[in-house]
């Protein structure tokens, strides 16, 4: 039996009676009044089971608010006592872990900036060895699936069996309406490679603005995420950190009521029809593979022909015509132009790579 096989299902260690599990609370614990007021408002909301609050908040600039630290743990004890909500905090070093455990925190999460550092992760894994506490691991800041998987594996190797991955988006240089690009393909691949790991979405850090929270949350549920971590503050306008992405408890209530929670599978009739459609997809995929193979055969001929006539590999005018014509054809059939552009860029890059290998191989033969 592997460590993956021993991972406990999410509902077994959260006690959540409904789907999805909701983890909510302010980005930062700022005062006892703020924490208690927010927690009381959240306690009665649908599916809210865990109260989250950041206590240690190292910022890019040290002059910014960096959290209340250990003092906030006493406030979380009061939250648990008065509302019955479980509590969760971010930890970045062994001291944080020791203080959180001492004060009875129910869950720990490891932030995106910590996940990028294997040294820090190993320190956390070592101090957590033998400790029976849930650990939530956020994706690293940069889109590196290996780092994310490595962080989860270190926790599992330390004996953690109550574990989940949190998708909070990735830093992206390109233009985007979001604070962090979702890059949904990465958490989907994580789920394929580590199917026993529950997946939770953090729409707050993906969005950077509360206006996008509902759409991102719905997308996550449609992709079978098991929970959402949403930052909520009783007065977001006065928040000391990330004010734009926090939502009031009343706003969160409306958001949760508007979500559509779909079934993971249908009845026998549904499954039969779905299997028919999947079989058609399988056939088409096989045809696509054969077509791509035939295309590469022709690319090989072109590479040899160019080499024999001493012609450069890249023909800019030809590539421009391909992009323009293929995108126009795709638009006429209703296909998304960005999807087609990416597809043909992949095909074209592979064609250039193959032709370059032909040029280099033949040049080597001449020597």
C-alpha positions in Angstrom: 0.0 0.0 0.0 1.4 3.4 -1.0 1.0 6.7 0.9 -1.5 7.8 -1.8 -3.8 4.8 -0.9 -3.8 5.8 2.8 -5.1 9.4 2.2 -8.4 9.9 4.0 -11.4 11.3 2.1 -12.1 15.0 2.9 -15.5 14.5 4.6 -13.9 12.0 7.1 -11.7 14.6 8.6 -13.7 17.8 8.2 -17.0 16.5 9.3 -18.6 18.4 6.4 -22.1 17.2 5.9 -22.6 19.0 2.6 -20.7 19.6 -0.6 -18.6 21.6 -1.3 -16.6 22.2 1.9 -16.4 25.9 2.5 -13.3 27.4 4.3 -13.9 31.1 4.9 -12.5 34.0 7.0 -10.4 37.1 6.6 -7.1 37.3 4.8 -5.6 38.6 8.0 -6.7 38.5 11.6 -6.5 42.2 12.6 -8.2 42.4 15.9 -10.2 40.2 18.2 -13.4 42.1 17.5 -12.9 41.7 13.7 -12.2 38.0 14.0 -15.1 37.2 16.3 -17.6 39.4 14.4 -16.7 37.8 11.1 -16.7 34.3 12.5 -20.2 34.7 14.1 -21.6 35.9 10.7 -20.0 33.0 8.9 -21.0 30.3 11.3 -24.6 29.9 10.1 -23.8 29.9 6.4 -24.4 26.9 4.1 -21.5 24.4 4.1 -19.1 26.8 6.0 -17.2 24.4 8.2 -13.7 26.0 8.7 -12.7 29.5 9.8 -9.4 30.6 8.2 -7.3 33.6 9.2 -3.7 34.6 8.4 -1.6 35.4 11.5 1.9 35.6 10.1 1.9 37.8 7.0 5.4 38.5 5.7 4.9 41.1 3.0 7.1 42.1 0.0 7.8 45.4 1.8 8.4 45.2 5.6 6.6 48.4 6.2 3.3 46.7 5.4 1.0 45.0 8.0 2.6 41.6 8.7 0.0 40.0 10.9 -0.7 39.9 14.6 1.2 36.6 15.1 0.8 34.4 18.1 -1.8 36.7 19.7 -4.3 35.8 17.1 -4.2 32.1 18.1 -6.1 33.1 21.3 -8.8 34.7 19.2 -9.1 31.5 17.1 -9.6 29.5 20.3 -12.5 31.8 21.1 -13.9 31.4 17.6 -13.9 27.6 18.0 -15.4 27.8 21.4 -18.2 30.2 20.5 -19.1 29.1 17.0 -18.1 25.5 16.7 -16.2 26.2 13.5 -12.9 24.4 12.9 -9.9 26.8 12.6 -7.1 27.0 10.1 -3.9 29.1 9.8 -1.0 29.3 7.4 2.4 28.1 8.7 5.8 28.8 7.2 8.2 27.5 9.8 8.5 25.1 12.7 7.8 27.8 15.3 4.5 28.6 13.6 3.6 24.9 13.7 4.5 24.5 17.4 2.4 27.6 18.4 -0.6 26.5 16.3 -0.6 23.0 17.8 -0.2 24.4 21.3 -3.3 26.5 20.8 -5.4 23.7 19.3 -5.7 24.9 15.7 -7.5 22.3 13.7 -5.9 22.6 10.3 -2.7 24.0 8.8 -2.1 25.3 5.4 1.2 25.9 3.6 1.3 29.0 1.4 2.4 29.4 -2.2 5.7 31.2 -1.3 6.7 28.4 1.1 5.9 25.6 -1.4 8.6 26.9 -3.8 11.3 26.2 -1.1 12.1 22.5 -0.6 14.3 23.4 2.4 11.3 25.1 4.2 9.0 22.2 3.3 11.3 19.6 4.7 11.6 21.5 7.9 7.8 21.6 8.2 7.5 17.9 7.2 10.0 17.0 9.9 8.2 18.8 12.7 4.9 17.4 11.6 6.1 13.8 11.6 3.8 11.8 13.8 1.3 14.7 14.2 -2.3 13.8 13.4 -3.5 17.1 11.8 -4.9 18.0 8.4 -2.5 19.9 6.1 -3.6 21.9 3.1 -0.9 22.6 0.5 -1.3 25.5 -1.9 0.2 25.5 -5.4 3.5 27.3 -5.8 3.5 30.9 -7.1 5.0 29.8 -10.4 3.3 27.1 -12.6 5.5 24.2 -11.7 3.6 21.0 -11.1 6.6 19.1 -9.8 7.0 21.6 -6.9 3.4 21.2 -6.0 3.6 17.4 -6.1 6.8 17.4 -4.2 5.3 19.5 -1.4 2.4 17.0 -1.1 4.7 14.1 -1.2 6.9 15.5 1.6 3.8 15.9 3.8 2.7 12.3 3.1 6.1 10.9 3.7 6.0 12.5 7.2 2.8 10.5 7.9 0.2 13.1 7.1 -2.9 11.3 5.8 -5.4 14.2 6.2 -4.2 16.3 3.2 -5.6 18.4 0.4 -4.2 20.5 -2.4 -5.4 24.1 -2.7 -5.4 25.7 -6.2 -4.9 29.5 -5.8 -3.6 30.3 -9.3 -0.2 31.1 -10.7 1.8 34.2 -11.3 1.6 35.1 -15.0 3.3 37.8 -17.0 0.6 38.0 -19.6 -2.4 40.2 -19.5 -5.3 38.7 -17.5 -8.3 40.0 -15.6 -7.2 38.0 -12.7 -4.6 38.5 -10.0 -3.3 34.9 -10.7 -3.9 32.9 -13.8 -6.0 29.8 -13.0 -4.2 27.6 -15.5 -6.9 24.9 -14.8 -4.9 22.3 -16.8 -2.3 22.1 -14.0 -4.6 21.1 -11.1 -6.4 18.8 -13.5 -3.1 17.1 -14.2 -2.3 17.0 -10.5 -5.6 15.2 -10.0 -4.8 12.7 -12.7 -1.4 11.9 -11.2 -2.5 12.0 -7.6 -6.2 11.0 -7.7 -6.6 10.4 -4.0 -5.7 14.0 -3.1 -8.8 16.2 -2.5 -8.7 19.4 -4.5 -9.9 22.7 -3.1 -10.1 26.0 -5.0 -9.1 29.4 -3.6 -11.1 31.8 -5.8 -10.0 34.8 -3.8 -6.3 34.6 -4.7 -7.1 33.6 -8.3 -9.4 36.6 -8.8 -7.9 39.4 -6.9 -11.3 41.0 -7.1 -14.6 39.9 -5.5 -16.5 40.4 -8.8 -14.9 37.3 -10.2 -15.5 35.0 -7.2 -18.8 33.4 -8.3 -17.6 32.5 -11.8 -14.3 31.0 -10.6 -16.1 29.1 -7.8 -18.6 27.6 -10.3 -15.9 26.6 -12.7 -14.1 24.8 -9.8 -17.2 22.9 -8.8 -17.9 21.9 -12.5 -14.4 20.4 -12.4 -15.2 18.3 -9.4 -13.3 20.3 -6.7 -14.4 19.2 -3.3 -14.1 22.6 -1.5 -13.6 26.3 -1.7 -11.4 28.6 0.4 -12.9 32.1 0.2 -11.7 35.2 2.0 -14.4 36.9 4.0 -14.3 40.0 6.2 -17.2 41.7 8.0 -15.9 45.0 6.5 -13.7 44.5 3.5 -13.2 48.2 2.8 -11.3 48.5 6.1 -9.2 45.3 5.6 -5.4 45.7 6.2 -4.5 43.2 3.5 -6.1 42.2 0.1 -9.2 44.3 0.6 -10.4 44.0 -3.0 -10.7 40.2 -3.0 -12.5 39.8 0.3 -16.3 39.5 0.5 -18.7 40.1 3.3 -20.4 37.1 4.9 -23.7 38.4 3.4 -22.1 38.5 0.0 -20.7 35.0 0.6 -24.1 33.7 1.5 -25.5 35.0 -1.8 -22.6 33.5 -3.7 -23.0 30.1 -2.1 -26.8 30.1 -2.8 -26.1 30.8 -6.4 -23.7 27.9 -7.0 -24.9 24.9 -8.9 -23.5 21.7 -7.3 -23.6 19.0 -10.0 -23.6 15.2 -9.5 -20.4 13.4 -10.2 -22.3 10.7 -12.2 -25.7 10.0 -13.6 -28.0 7.0 -13.8 -27.6 3.9 -16.0 -29.1 5.6 -19.1 -26.8 8.6 -18.7 -23.7 6.4 -18.3 -24.7 4.4 -21.5 -25.1 7.5 -23.6 -21.9 9.0 -22.1 -20.0 5.8 -23.0 -21.3 6.0 -26.6 -20.1 9.6 -26.9 -16.7 8.8 -25.4 -16.3 5.9 -27.9 -16.8 8.4 -30.7 -14.1 10.7 -29.1 -11.7 7.7 -29.0 -12.3 7.0 -32.7 -11.7 10.7 -33.6 -8.6 10.8 -31.5 -7.2 7.8 -33.3 -7.9 9.5 -36.6 -6.2 12.7 -35.4 -3.1 10.8 -34.4 -2.9 9.1 -37.8 -3.4 12.4 -39.5 -0.7 14.0 -37.4 1.7 11.1 -38.3 0.9 11.6 -42.0 1.6 15.3 -41.7 5.0 14.7 -40.0 5.9 12.3 -42.8 5.3 15.1 -45.3 7.2 17.5 -43.1 10.1 15.0 -43.3 10.0 15.1 -47.1 9.9 18.9 -47.0 12.9 19.0 -44.7 14.9 16.7 -47.0 13.9 18.8 -50.0 14.9 22.1 -48.4 18.2 20.6 -47.3 19.0 19.3 -50.8 18.3 22.7 -52.3 20.1 24.6 -49.5 17.0 26.5 -48.4 16.4 27.7 -44.8 13.9 25.9 -42.6 11.7 28.7 -41.5 9.6 30.4 -44.2 8.0 33.4 -42.4 5.6 34.2 -45.3 4.4 30.6 -45.4 3.9 30.5 -41.6 1.9 33.8 -41.7 -0.4 32.4 -44.4 -1.0 29.2 -42.4 -2.0 31.1 -39.3 -4.3 33.4 -41.2 -5.9 30.8 -43.3 -6.3 28.2 -40.6 -7.8 30.7 -38.1 -10.3 31.9 -40.7 -11.3 28.3 -41.4 -11.6 27.6 -37.8 -13.8 30.7 -37.2 -16.1 29.6 -40.0 -16.6 26.3 -38.1 -17.1 28.0 -34.7 -13.8 26.9 -33.2 -12.1 29.3 -30.7 -9.3 31.2 -32.4 -7.0 31.2 -29.4 -7.4 27.4 -29.1 -6.5 27.0 -32.8 -3.6 29.4 -32.6 -2.1 27.4 -29.7 -2.7 24.1 -31.5 -1.0 25.2 -34.7 1.9 26.8 -32.8 2.5 23.3 -31.2 2.3 21.6 -34.6 4.5 24.2 -36.3 7.1 24.1 -33.5 7.3 20.3 -33.8 7.7 20.6 -37.6 10.5 23.1 -37.2 12.2 20.8 -34.7 12.0 17.8 -37.0 13.4 19.8 -40.0 16.3 21.1 -37.9 17.1 17.5 -36.9 17.2 16.6 -40.6 19.5 19.5 -41.4 21.9 18.6 -38.5 21.8 14.9 -39.3 22.7 15.4 -42.9 25.3 18.0 -42.1 27.0 15.5 -39.7 26.9 12.8 -42.4 28.8 15.2 -44.8 31.5 15.7 -42.2 
